[in-house]
Amino acid sequence: MVSDDERPARERILDAAETLFAEDGFDATPTSRIADRAGVPKGLVHYYFARKPDLLEALVERLPDERVDPAAVVVAGDVVESLHRLVAALDASLGSSAVLSHLLWREADTHPAVLAALHTRFDLLVEQIRDVIRASLPACGADVDSAAQLLASAVSYRHSVARHVDDGAVAMHRELRFLATALERSN
């Protein structure tokens, strides 16, 4: 059960939990299997994570920071290009955690702390989109909040489900163009 891995035990435990939860689901994965996969005694799993749901909460914290500086993506007067740049930056960040993200969305139905953390991340996404729209179209008279909610929903859907579809990028391009056209027409 001793591991040659030099990473801290807590990280090995989280890696093992992520892999096993993704393969078999949270409920079907005993902490003893997590300990075996991580190469640590079972007691060490409980030392770091008093309850099994604490592992899920710790996995939420492993999701990459999705904050994108608006200045890095905004093209003044061009909401389509600005939103494309934002989505590309988000894709780069979210793509690195596709399995973890999918796992957490799957477990959110039965674990309120996971659901709350994912809602917080979604609200951050809405805020970022709103900031990019306002920076690229400062005089926009449209309902920017609703537009940001819609696009955040599309991005979230794409990263949780539609990433399995071959034309995901094409669909996102159409959605961005549609939303941007509506925003530009409201000026």
C-alpha positions as CSV (number, residue, x, y, z in Angstrom):
1,M,0.0,0.0,0.0
2,V,3.0,2.3,0.2
3,S,3.3,4.6,-2.8
4,D,6.4,5.7,-4.6
5,D,4.6,8.9,-5.6
6,E,6.3,11.9,-4.0
7,R,3.2,14.1,-4.2
8,P,1.6,14.9,-0.8
9,A,-0.9,12.2,0.4
10,R,-3.8,14.6,0.3
11,E,-3.3,15.3,-3.4
12,R,-3.0,11.6,-4.1
13,I,-6.2,10.9,-2.2
14,L,-8.0,13.6,-4.2
15,D,-6.6,12.3,-7.5
16,A,-7.8,8.8,-6.6
17,A,-11.2,10.0,-5.5
18,E,-11.7,12.0,-8.8
19,T,-10.7,9.0,-10.9
20,L,-12.8,6.5,-9.0
21,F,-15.9,8.8,-8.6
22,A,-15.7,9.4,-12.4
23,E,-15.5,5.7,-13.1
24,D,-18.0,4.3,-10.6
25,G,-19.9,7.2,-9.1
26,F,-19.6,8.7,-5.6
27,D,-22.0,6.2,-3.8
28,A,-20.4,3.1,-5.4
29,T,-16.8,4.1,-4.3
30,P,-15.8,3.1,-0.8
31,T,-13.0,5.1,0.9
32,S,-11.0,1.9,1.2
33,R,-10.7,1.8,-2.7
34,I,-9.7,5.5,-2.6
35,A,-7.0,4.7,-0.1
36,D,-5.7,1.7,-2.1
37,R,-5.6,3.8,-5.3
38,A,-3.8,6.6,-3.5
39,G,-1.4,4.2,-1.8
40,V,-2.2,5.4,1.7
41,P,-3.8,3.8,4.8
42,K,-7.6,4.2,5.0
43,G,-7.2,6.2,8.2
44,L,-5.3,8.9,6.4
45,V,-8.3,9.4,4.0
46,H,-10.4,10.1,7.1
47,Y,-7.7,12.3,8.6
48,Y,-7.8,14.7,5.7
49,F,-11.6,14.2,4.9
50,A,-13.7,13.5,8.0
51,R,-16.7,12.6,5.8
52,K,-16.8,11.2,2.3
53,P,-18.8,14.2,1.0
54,D,-15.8,16.4,2.1
55,L,-13.9,14.8,-0.8
56,L,-16.4,16.2,-3.2
57,E,-16.2,19.6,-1.7
58,A,-12.4,19.5,-2.0
59,L,-12.7,18.4,-5.6
60,V,-14.8,21.5,-6.3
61,E,-11.9,23.6,-5.1
62,R,-9.7,21.8,-7.7
63,L,-11.6,23.2,-10.6
64,P,-9.5,25.8,-12.4
65,D,-10.1,29.5,-11.7
66,E,-12.3,30.7,-14.6
67,R,-11.6,34.4,-14.1
68,V,-10.7,36.1,-17.4
69,D,-9.5,39.6,-17.4
70,P,-11.9,41.6,-19.6
71,A,-9.0,43.7,-20.9
72,A,-7.4,40.6,-22.3
73,V,-10.5,39.7,-24.5
74,V,-12.4,42.9,-25.2
75,V,-12.3,44.5,-28.6
76,A,-14.0,47.8,-28.3
77,G,-17.1,48.0,-30.5
78,D,-16.9,44.3,-31.5
79,V,-19.1,42.3,-29.2
80,V,-18.8,39.1,-31.4
81,E,-15.0,39.1,-31.3
82,S,-15.0,39.9,-27.6
83,L,-17.3,37.1,-26.7
84,H,-15.4,34.7,-29.0
85,R,-12.2,35.6,-27.2
86,L,-13.9,35.1,-23.8
87,V,-15.3,31.7,-24.8
88,A,-11.9,30.6,-26.1
89,A,-10.2,31.6,-22.8
90,L,-12.9,29.8,-20.9
91,D,-12.6,26.7,-23.1
92,A,-8.9,26.6,-22.4
93,S,-9.5,26.8,-18.7
94,L,-12.6,24.5,-18.5
95,G,-11.2,22.0,-21.0
96,S,-8.4,21.0,-18.6
97,S,-11.0,19.8,-16.1
98,A,-13.7,18.2,-18.3
99,V,-13.9,14.9,-16.3
100,L,-13.9,16.7,-12.9
101,S,-16.6,19.2,-14.1
102,H,-18.8,16.4,-15.4
103,L,-18.4,14.4,-12.2
104,L,-19.3,17.4,-10.0
105,W,-22.4,18.3,-12.0
106,R,-23.5,14.7,-11.8
107,E,-23.1,14.6,-8.0
108,A,-24.7,18.1,-7.5
109,D,-28.2,16.6,-7.3
110,T,-27.4,14.8,-4.1
111,H,-24.8,17.0,-2.5
112,P,-26.0,20.5,-1.6
113,A,-22.4,21.9,-0.9
114,V,-21.3,20.8,-4.4
115,L,-24.5,22.4,-6.0
116,A,-23.9,25.6,-4.1
117,A,-20.2,25.8,-5.2
118,L,-21.2,25.2,-8.8
119,H,-23.9,27.9,-8.6
120,T,-21.2,30.3,-7.3
121,R,-19.0,29.4,-10.3
122,F,-22.0,29.9,-12.7
123,D,-22.6,33.4,-11.2
124,L,-19.0,34.3,-11.7
125,L,-19.3,33.2,-15.4
126,V,-22.4,35.4,-15.8
127,E,-20.6,38.3,-14.2
128,Q,-17.6,37.9,-16.6
129,I,-19.8,37.7,-19.7
130,R,-21.7,40.8,-18.5
131,D,-18.5,42.7,-18.0
132,V,-17.2,41.8,-21.5
133,I,-20.5,42.8,-23.2
134,R,-20.5,46.1,-21.3
135,A,-16.9,46.8,-22.1
136,S,-17.3,46.0,-25.8
137,L,-20.6,47.8,-26.2
138,P,-20.6,50.5,-23.6
139,A,-23.8,52.1,-24.8
140,C,-25.7,48.9,-25.2
141,G,-29.4,49.4,-24.4
142,A,-30.3,45.8,-24.4
143,D,-30.9,43.6,-21.4
144,V,-27.3,42.7,-20.8
145,D,-28.1,40.7,-17.7
146,S,-30.4,38.3,-19.6
147,A,-27.9,38.1,-22.5
148,A,-25.1,37.2,-20.0
149,Q,-27.4,34.5,-18.3
150,L,-28.2,33.0,-21.7
151,L,-24.6,32.8,-22.9
152,A,-23.4,31.5,-19.5
153,S,-26.1,28.7,-19.8
154,A,-24.8,27.9,-23.3
155,V,-21.2,27.8,-22.1
156,S,-22.0,25.6,-19.1
157,Y,-24.2,23.3,-21.2
158,R,-21.4,22.9,-23.7
159,H,-18.8,22.1,-21.1
160,S,-21.0,19.6,-19.3
161,V,-22.8,17.9,-22.1
162,A,-22.3,19.2,-25.6
163,R,-18.5,18.7,-25.4
164,H,-19.3,15.2,-26.6
165,V,-20.8,16.5,-29.8
166,D,-18.6,17.1,-32.8
167,D,-20.2,20.4,-33.9
168,G,-20.0,22.0,-30.4
169,A,-17.8,24.8,-31.6
170,V,-20.0,25.5,-34.6
171,A,-23.1,25.7,-32.4
172,M,-21.4,28.0,-30.0
173,H,-20.4,30.3,-32.9
174,R,-24.0,30.4,-34.0
175,E,-25.2,31.2,-30.5
176,L,-22.6,33.9,-30.1
177,R,-23.4,35.5,-33.4
178,F,-27.2,35.4,-32.6
179,L,-26.7,37.0,-29.2
180,A,-24.3,39.6,-30.5
181,T,-26.6,40.6,-33.3
182,A,-29.4,41.1,-30.8
183,L,-27.2,43.2,-28.6
184,E,-25.9,45.4,-31.5
185,R,-29.5,46.0,-32.8
186,S,-30.6,47.3,-29.5
187,N,-28.1,50.2,-29.7
